[in-house]
Amino acid sequence: MQTASLLCSSNPISSPQPSLYTCRPLIASFRNRLSRSLFASSRLRLSLNRLHGHCHGLSPLHSTATEEMIQASKNVSGFVAIGFVSSVHGLQGEICIKPSTDFPELRFCKAGRRWIRQQVSGKETIKEVELVEGREHPGRKSWILRFSGIETMDEARQLVGSTLLVEEDDRPHLEEGEFYTPDLVGMRVILKETGQVVGTVVDVFNTGASDLLHVMLKSSVVMPNGSGESNLIEAGDSGPLVWVPFVEEIVPNVDLTRREMQITPPKGLLELNVRSDERSKKERRQLEWKERKKFQKRLIAAKKKLCEMEQQHIFHGFRYGGKSQKSLLADQIVSVNSKLLQQALQDIEIASKRWSITESLTGTKLVRNRLRISEKCFTPHTSEENLGANITLQEKALHLVSKGKVAAVLDMSDHRNQGKEYDSGLAFSMSMDNSETSSLQTLLCDDERFVKVENRLFVPLVLICPADEINSMEKLFASNNYFGFDPEKVWFLKEERLPVVSSLLEQNRHKILMKSPWEILQSPVGSGGVISLLSSNSIVENLAQIGVEYVQVCHGERYIGGSSLLLGFVNAMEADIGVQIFDDTEVMEGGFGMIFSMDLMKKLTRKMNKLQFYAIAKPNSHVELVEKKWVNVDPSSPNSYEFYSTIFSCLNACSLDRICVMEITE
């Protein structure tokens, strides 16, 4: 059974007042932040470490309670925005509000006067309302409020898109060392050592570890560089923008009365983010215009493809929301791999099934090119005694690697829960295990299990991971000198995802589901997505141009160590595919290690129909446009299909005599 609740009205949605100041009060110190996460260091912090040896130990003693913003317009003077009304809740006139305050319990639970700001007939109005009660909405990062005199859904619907205000004088008192962001914006920034005014604070941002001041320097500023000399920073009329960490060691004095702060920047800090692009303003604008035109062409092509698939409902979001939301929808549309989606829709009638490695490799029992080897030999630098006659395979592989003939693809996504049929008993117990991602640094630093350091400059490397981990991966590599790999030969790719579609046919089609009016509901496609990623990003073509003959694809630490033996075996047998399997494959579901010849990889990327997709029935919440109103649909049983593909379906593209299997025994 499905239930529907009103999400927003049919009128074009008024975007909430944008939060220019998004920093929150700090809880943990900078040092603790760095120790908690391997990937926490930003470019700014890394640069500071190089410039000033002790900067990584700075304590963020300043913090900002910034989410309550004083509005500057004459109509809103004296008020503070604390949230915006996102939707109605239920039938009794309650509303859902997205908070923009650091004090939600105080603002939304304590009854009393509040004010509503909204657009009426094109004019901004403010009216007083009486808050009766409020409570947190579990799991939704929002609050449910009830106002006096608002008793029905229709009355509550009139408030959707409006902003909730309180009086400025009602702001809570802050602790010592805490400041409201609006009080910092506009302050003069002065060098404590010389008394020179260097710029003005124009904004404040939160990075998780400490707040950052966005400072606009004066158009011509002489900066001491810490070595007894001075640098002259030249800029236009407005001056360059630089980042200054809002910590006591760098900003020791803040004078709210005089509207100024003193800073003691470490060597090179103020020059750190000054624009180094020497192109003229006209040239930069021309480049931006070309990029926009290129994106528009891609968007038009993507929309045409979706129209051919009768999925025009995706475009409804363009009639609602603000510029940023419409831009998000455009990005989502362009990112859809329509060719892969069409193939998945064609395969949708195939019964859904979770395929293990053993089931996928049933046909390999007929393969004559087989090699059985003990797991104790399953390391790249095992002893000659353990390898025995297989030492020649090891030597062949190491020779190919040293000559730049092999590329490595590491799939860091989690495939274990993908392709699994829905089980209501397990629906809320599945969780992402990031142990493989967190151990990547250990793996790359292990010369005995991965490519030898002296050979890494010659080995192209492709890393595939979820979109929210791409930045962390890039920072990890940048901060470790790319672990010896050539930065020009390292690619970071987001795992392949496809839209989730309705399980019921609507007008002879499976309808793409929407997560919000501006977001397409998508799910990872599994290990088979590796092939499409290498194809759509032209990586196979690039690898072929630099002389790569074999592509090693691995997922799971257990499948990396012995890849050199498999590579040597494939080369010796002149095969196109090499597969390694363990005796206990059933407990290693989700891991794989394969070698592809470049000839076969080119064939696979040209003929994506060799991949087989399975439609997995699962329940997914989504939104729909019903009678010009967006409603939220929360199913209690499977209502959609997620597409899944395994990389082992590539075996169908190759004859048995061109396949090698390496079995690892205990």
N, C-alpha and C positions, 0 to 999 in steps of 0.2 A: 504494500500500500504506500502511496506517495502523498506527502502533505506539502502544501504550498503556502508561503507567507509573503506578504507584500514587501518588496525590497525598495522600490523607489517609484516616484510618480511618472506619468507619461510626459510631463513637460521636460524640456531640456534641463538636465541636471546642472544646478549652479555649483561650480567648484567651491569647496570651502576655502576660507581665507588661507593662502599659502603660509606655512610656518617658515618664516625667514630665519628663525633662531631655533634650531632643533637640538641643542645640547641639553643634557640632563645633569643633575648633580652627580658628582663622581662618588663611587663607593670604594673601589679598589685603587691601590697605588699603581703608578707606572711600572714599578719593578714587579709587582704581583701580576700585572697584566701580561708582561713578557714571559714570566715563568709559567703561566697557565697554558699558553698556547704557542706552539712552534711557529704558527703562521701569523701571529699577532702584529709583527713589526711592519709598519708602513714605510713607504719610501722616505718620508720626512724623518722618521725616527732612525732609519738606517743611516741617512746622510748625517744626522746629528751625531751618531756614534763615531763616524769617521772624523767629523769636524771637532768634536769636543769629547774627549775620552770618558768623562764621567756623566754625560748627559743621560745615559740609560738609567741612572739611579735617581732621577728627579722625582720628587713627590708632588703630585698635583694638589697642593694645598689650597689653590683657588678653585672654586667650582661655581657653576651658574645654574640657578633655577630658572630656566629660560622658556619653558613651555607656556608661560602666561605672558602674552604680548600686549603692550600698551598700543592701542590703535592711534594712528597719527591724524586721521582725517578729522575735520571739524565736527562731523556728526557723531563721532565715536569718542571724542575726547573725554577722558576720565573713566573709561571702561577698559576692561581686560578680557580678551577672548580666552575661554577655557575649554571649548570644544565645538563641534558642529553636529547637527542632527543628520544622521545617515539614513534612517528608515523608521517606520512605525513598528511597534511590537504588540502583537495580539489585537484584540478587538475592543479593549477598554480605554483607548486613548493614550496608551503609553508609547514612548518614543525611545529609539536607540541613539546614543550619542557617542561619537568618537572623541576621546579626550585629547586636549592639547595643553594639559597642565601637569605639573609634578605633584599636585595635591588632590587627586581624584576623590579620596574619601571625604575630604573637607568640602569640596565643591559639589559633589553629587549625592551625598548621603545626608547632609545637614539641611533641614528644611529652612525655607526663607525666601527672600526676594532674589530674583535673577532677572536678566534682561535678554530679549531675543532680538537679534538684528537680521533683517531679511529684506529682499528686494520685492517691492510691491508696485506694480505698474511702472517699472523702470526706475523707481526711486528707492533709496535706502531708508528704511524706517527702523526705529528701535521702540520696543514696547516692554513694559514690565510684566513679569509673570511670577506666580508663586509656586515654588517647588514644594510638593507635598512629601514625596519620598523618592528614594533612589537605591539601586542595588547593582552590583557588578554582574555583567552577562558572562557566565562561565565559558571559557574557551574562545570568546569572540573579541577580546581586547576592546570591549565597549561597555557602556553602562546603560541601564534601563531606568528612565525617569518618568515620573507622573506629575503633571502640573494641575493646579486648581483650575477648573473650568474647561479642561480638555477631557471629554468623556467618551468620544467616539473615534473610530479609525479615520473617518473623513476629516474631523477636526485636527487630529494629529498629523495627517498627511499634509496639511497646509504648512507645517513647520519643517518638512524635509528640505534640507539644503541650507537652512538658516544657521546662524552662529549664536552660541550661548555666551553671555557676558556676565561679569560681575564688576562692581565698582573698583576703581584703581586703588582707592584708599583701603580696600579690604584685603590687599595682598598680605600674606603671612610674613612674619618677621623671620629673616634668615640668620643663620649662625655666622660667626666671624669667619671671614674668608670666602663667603658665598655672596654672589652678586646676581641680580637680574640682568639678563642680556640687554634689554633696552637701555639700562643704565650705563653699559659699557660702550654700546654703539655710539660713535661720534666723538669719543674721547681722543684727545691728543696723545700721541706716543712720543716720549722723550727719552733720549739716551742719558742714563743716569750719570755716566762718566763725564760727559761734556755739556749736558744741558741742552743739546741740540734737538729741535723738534724734527722728527723724521717722518711722521705721517699721522694718519687718522684711522681708528678702528671703524671698519664698515660692516663687519658681520662677525658672528661667532658660530663655530661648528663643533660638534662632538665627534671624536674618533673612537670612543669606547674607552681609551686609556686616559685621555685628558682633553680638555677643551682647547680649541685652536682659535686664535684671533686672526681674522683676515684684515690685514693692515694695508691701506693704500699709502705708498710712500709719496713724498713730495716730488715734484717733477725733476728736481736736480738735488741730489743728496750726497754728501761726502760721508762714506762709511769707513770706520776703522776696521781693518781686517784682522786685527789681533797680532800682527807681526811688526807693529810699529809704523806701518805705512797706511795709506788711506786709498780707498777706491771711490771714484766718482760714478754714481749711477745716473745715467741720463735716461729720460723717458719723455713721453708726450705731456700734454697739459694735465692729464688726470693722474699720471704717475703709475708705476707698476704695482701689482698686488703681491704681497708675500704673506707667508704663514708664520705666526709666532705662537709657540706653545704657552698656554696660560697656566704656568706653574710658578711657584714663588721664587725659585732660583733664577728665572728669566724675567719675571714681572714682580719685583719685590714690593713695589709701592703702587697702590691704586687710590687716588684722591677723588672721591665722588663729588666733593664740594667744588673743587677747581676744574673738574672734568678733564683730568689728565692722569696718565700712568707713566711710571719710569720703568725702563727695561735695561737689562744687562745681557745682551745677546751673545752667545758664543761665536767664535770665529766663523765667518762665512754664512751665518744664519740668514741675514737680510738679503744676501745675494743669491740665496739658494734657489728660490723659485722665480727669479726675474726672467722674463721671457728671453730665450736665446734665439728665437726665430728671427732671422735677419730680413725676411721678406717684407715688402711694404704692405700697408694696410689694404691697398687696392688688390695686390696679389693674393693676400689671404682671403679676401672676400670673393675673388674669382674662384679660388679653390673650393671654398665652402659652397658656392653656387653650383659648381660642377658636381660636388658630392651629393647635394640635394637633388639635382636633376637625375643623377645616376640612381639614387634611391627611389625617386618617383617612377622611373622606368621599371624597376624591379617590383614596386608595389602594384603598378598597373598589370604587369605580367602575372603576378601572383593572384590578383583579384580575378583576372580572366580565367585562370586555371580553376579557381574555386567556383566560379560561375558555371563552368562546364561540368563541374561535379554537383551542381545544384545545391550549393552551400551558401547562397546569398545572405542568409540570415546572420552570418558573421558580421556583416557590414552595418547592422542596426546600431551598433555602438557609436558610429560616427555622428549620429544625430543627437547624442547626449554627451554630457560631461564637458570638461575643459580641454585646452590645447594639449596638456601633458597626457591626459587619458586617451585622447585620439591618437597621439603619437605612439603611445604604448600599443594600441590596437594595430596600428600600421606596422610596427616592428613585429608583432605576433604573426600577422598575416604573411609578411615577407619570409619569416623563419620557417613556415610550414613547407616540408618537403612533399610537394604535391605528387611527384612521380612515385615516391615510396608509398604515400597514402593511397593512391589509386590501386597499386598492387595489393596492399593490405586489404582494401575493400573487396577486391576480386577474390581473395582467399578467405573471406569471412565465413563461408559456409563450412570450412574445415573444422572438425570437432576440436574444442580446446583441450590442451593437454600439457602437463608439465614434463618436458623431456629431459631425462638425465643423460649423462655422457654415454653410459652403456647402451641405452636405447637408441641414441643417435648414431652410434658406431656399430650397430648390429651387422651391417654389411661388411665391415672391415675384417670380419672373421675369414672372409674369402680372400683377403689381401695376402699375397705371397711375400711381399717385401716387409718382413717383420724382424724386429730386433728385441730380444729380451735381455734386460740388464738389471742388476741388483741396485736397490736404492742407495746403497753405500757408495756407489760410483756416480751418484746423481749430483755431482758438484762440478763446476767448470774446471777446477784445478785439482782433481783427485789424483792419487798416485798412479804411476804407470803399472804397478803391480795389480791394483784393483781394476784398471781398465783392460789389461791384457791385450788381446788382439784388436780391441776397439780404440787403441791409442792413435791409430791412423785417422780415425774419424774425428777425434779431438783435434789433431793437427790440421786437418783439412778445414775445420770450422774456424780455428784461430787464424789461419792464413786468410780466409775470406773476410773475417772481421777486420784484420789489420789493413787490408787493401780497400776498405770502404765499400765492400760488396753486400753488406747486410744492414738493414734498417730494423730498429726495435720499436714495437708498438706496445705500450703498457696500458691496459684497460683497468682504470682504478674505480670503475663504477661497481655498485653492489647489485649482482644479478640473482641473488639467492631467492628473493621473494617475488621475482618477476616470472611471469608465465604460470603462476600458481592459481588454481581455481579458487573462487571465493569460499571461505569457510567462516561462518558467523562466529564460531567459537574462537577463531584466531584473529578476527578482523581487527581487534584492538591491541593485540599482543605483538604484532610485527613491528620491529623497529630497525632503523638503519644502523648497521655496525660499521663504524669508520676505522676499524683497526687496521685494515690494509692501507688506507690513506695515511693514517698517523704513523705507520711504520715505513713509509716511503723513503724518508731520509736515511733510516738505518739500512735499508736495502741498497740505496744508491752509494752509500759509503762503504759497502761490503765488497771488497775487491775479489773475494773468493766466490761470490754468488752471482755477481753481475759482470758486465763488461769491464775488462781490466782498464785501469785508469789511463795507461799509456796508449790505449786504442780508442778512447772515447771521442777524440777529436774527429775521428774518421766515421763514426757511427751516427747516422741521423736518428733522432728520437722523437716519437709521437706519444703524448700523454692524453688519455681520454678520461674525463671525470665529470661529475655533475656540474651544472652551471654555477652553483653557489660556491664551488670550490676552486674555480679557475683562478681567481685572483690570489688565493692562498698558495696555489701551486706556483704561479709566476713569481710571487714574492719569495717562496722557498728557494727556487732555483736562482733568482737574482742575488739573494743574500748568501748563497753558497758557491758563487762563481760557476753556476750551471754544472756543478759536480764534474767538471772537466770536459763536458760536451761543448760543441761549437754552438753558440747562441743562434747562429744563422740556420742551424739545422735542427732546431728544437721547435716543435709545434704543440700548442695546448688547445685541445678541442673539447667542446661541450658534448656530452653524451647525446646520441640521437634520440629524439622524442617525436611521437606522433600524436595527433589529436585523438581524444577519446570520443567515441561515437555512440549514439543511442542503440540499444539492442533491438528495439522495435522499429520496423520499417515505417517511415512516414513519407507518403507519396513516392513509394518505390525507391527510397534511399535511406541510408543510415545517417542521421543528422549529427553533425559535429556539435559537441556540448560546449557551453561557455562557462568558465569559472566565474566571470563577472561580465558586465556589458563590454569590457575592453580587454578581457583575457580569455584565451582559448584554453580549455581544459586539456592537458597533455600528460602523457606517461612515457617512461623510457621503453624502448623497443627491445631491449636485451642485447646479447652479445652479437647478434646479426647486424646491429647498427654500426659496428666497427667498419664493415665493408662500405656501407653507404657514406660514412663520414670521410673515409679515404678518397672516395669518388667525388663527392660534392665539393671538397676543398682542394681538388686538383693536386693532392699530395702524391698520389701514385705517379702522375706525370712528372712532378718535380724530382722524385726519387729516381725515376728511370733516366732522367737527363743527367744526373750526377753519377750514373754508373752502378746503381744498386741492382743486384741480381736476386736477392732473397729478402722477404719481409717476415720477421718473427713477431707473432702476436701472442701475448700472454695475459692471463688474468689469474691472480692468486699467486702468492709467494712460492708455493710448492712447485709451480710449473715453470719457474724461471731458471733455477740452478742448472738443470741438465739440458738446456736448449742447445748448447754447443754440440753435444753428441747427436741430437736430432738433426741439427743443421748439417753436420758432416755426413750423416746417414742419407739424408735427402740428396745431397750433392753427389755422393758416391753412386746412388741408384738412379741418378738423373730423373728424379721424381718431381712432381708439381706441388704435392701437398705432403707434409709430414705432421703426424698427430702423435702426441704422447699421452698415454693413459696409465693409471695406477691399478693395481689389483683391487684396491678398496675404493674404486671410483664412486660407488654409491654414496659414500660419506663426503665426497668432494664435489658435490653438485654445485655448479656455478663457476668452477675453475676450468681453465683450459690452457693448453700450450700448443701452438701450431706454427708451422713454417710454410710459407707460400712462395712459389717461384714468381718472379716478376711477370713472366708471360701469363700465368694463370691469374695473377692479381689484376692485370690489365683487362683480361677477359671478364672477370667478375664485376669490375667497376663499370664496364660497358654494358653488361647484361645483368641488371639488377633483378631480373625475374628469376634468377637462380635461387634467390633467397625465398624461404617459405615462411609465411606469417600465420599465426594462430590467434583467433579471437577469444580472449579470456573474459567471461562474464563477471562483472563486479559492480557493486553499488557505488555511485559517485554523485555527490551533491553538485548542483549546477544552477544557473539562472536561465530563465526564459522570458521572452517578451510576450505577454498575454494581454490582448486588448489594450495595447499601448502602455502597459505597465510591466515593469520588471518584477518578476516574482522569484523567490528562492525555492528550489525543489530539493527536499531531503528524503531520499528513498530509504525504505526499510529492507529492501531486497535488491538483488542485482538488476540494474536498469541500463547497463552500458557495456560496451566492449573496449578492452584495452588490447592493443596489438603487441604480440611477442614474436621474436624471431631468434633462432639460435645460429651461431656461426657454423655449426656442424652441417647445416643445410647446404653449405658450399661444396660438400663432398659430392653432391649430385652433379656438379659441373665437371667432374674429373673421372676418367675411367679407372678401374681398380688397379691396373698395372702401373698407374702413375701416382699411386698413393703409398706412403710408407707409414708404418705404425711402430712406435717404440713403446714396449710394455715395461713398466717399472715394477719389479717384485720386491718383496721385503728381504 
